[in-house]
Amino acid sequence: MGQPTPASEDRDWWRTAVIYQVYVRSFADGDGDGTGDLAGVRARLPYLAELGVDALWFSPWYLSPMKDGGYDVTDYRAIDPAFGTLAEAEKLIAEARESGIRTIVDIVPNHVSDRHPWFRTALAAGPGSPERALFHFRPGRGAHGELPPNDWPSQFVGSTEPVWTRLPDGDWYLHLFTPQQPDLNWAHPAVRQEHEDILRFWFERGVAGVRIDSAALLAKDPDLPDLASRPDPHPFVDRDELHAVYRSWRRVADEYDGMFVGEVWLPDPERFARYLRPDELHTAFNFSFLSCPWDAPRLRTAIDTTLAEHAPVGAPATWVLCNHDVTRTVTRYGREDTAFDFATKAFGTPTDLALGTRRARAAALLSLALPGSVYLYQGEELGLPEAEIPVDRIQDPMHFRSHGADPGRDGCRVPLPWADGVPYAGFSTQEPWLPQPVDWTSYAVDRQQRDPDSMLSLYRAAIATRPVFGDGPLTWLPAPDGVLAFARAGGALCVVNLAPTPADLPAHSRLLLSSGPLDDAGRLPQDTAAWLRA
């Protein structure tokens, strides 16, 4: 895996793959209008092939008003004109496969855009109509129906805004995210049939897999009770009836040898593992590792817990340091609190980028050495920090629904820098949809390609070297406090030093790769990782 050769027909490719997340709007602009598009991705396929990734996961590229970064979908079978056309998406899927790279699309099943034909028809049909049964419409409480139907909280952490919006006809409708994203009623057979048809539509066009957004939120208690009065089982998180949905989806995927990866935020390991049973999802994102602080005992616990969660169902773990929703790794690891929590995001948090970069380099080698698949968010291979977006340029609804307290997620979505010494760092010929920091060209791809010590060079070398670890289990090795050391069945070792003093390397025959130089005594400095041949 990880080699830029024609894609193997191995049905289990996803178990050990390196998968690159493309946030199309910010990847590369092919038509020069300031917004990334499919033409830009197609032009950069050689870059992605050289990086060595096995698959591309595309954040939603569908027709959308972009009220929540494309996660408010109007038509799942159409490409938004800002990105291109369906024909161009089909060309991209085919051309990527010719380069040895598979495609994963993003499906958002919990909700649609308020401009979706179903919702517009439901609005016109009025209270009590069959069209409204596709969503969650309810009368309000109070003497005149002036109060929301229940007390459910927003899924945007920190938001104080209600999850119900009242219409002029008196009905309220449910939206766990923004008012422009009405929740679908998954108890309705038409909703289930439509999504199975959407899956087939994309599998027929050659996609290899599907990422499922907010995968644990679809099903709701039909009584829509107050959360305070009925917290267990939860009225809209991780409900048992969800598993019938995913079993039906799995049957569709198996027709095409397709795979699923679910966005499943659950603290209960046993409940989490249920989604990964052999007849449900293939994989799910591992958020305990993503949110873990840069601390050796806690990282080891996160790794052990993740592997233990997956073992009973035989599913591979997934490892991810960052995505389109969370603070970039370089920035997070350069702060006093190196964990990630949506509730703690704040403007003006002090950051040591040199320290964060050193730790992010070590974390890259750690994650790529672990058993399972790895997801790499665009720009992480360049060591991009979280950008500070001027308040008047912020677009993320998370910022506005927190009444300005949360800086939002735009800082990790800033368009990529491709070239030094040219306007807009080579992303576009016009000003990008989000502003790039003044020093953005210092991270440019062309600049890093010439530097053997750059973050890009490290990622390319690591992905190319990664097959030495094989696909077997992990065995922890004796190590001093603050040091993580393990062996894999392929005969390679990984050592990460988080301690304040240099660490001696275990016995080995060869140094394969390190995230930074060893000291004069051949020891591993603090915040440095090394791969060794046993």
PyMOL commands that set and color helices and strands:
alter all, ss='L'
color gray80, all
select helices_A, chain A and resi 13-15+24-26+38-43+45-51+86-98+117-125+130-134+189-204+242-255+269-274+287-291+296-313+329-332+342-344+353-369+380-382+391-393+397-401+410-412+423-426+440-443+445-449+455-469
alter helices_A, ss='H'
color red, helices_A
select strands_A, chain A and resi 18-22+55-58+62-63+75-79+102-107+137-139+164-166+171-174+209-212+259-262+283-284+318-320+373-377+474-476+483-488+492-497+510-514+528-533
alter strands_A, ss='S'
color yellow, strands_A
deselect
rebuild
show_as cartoon
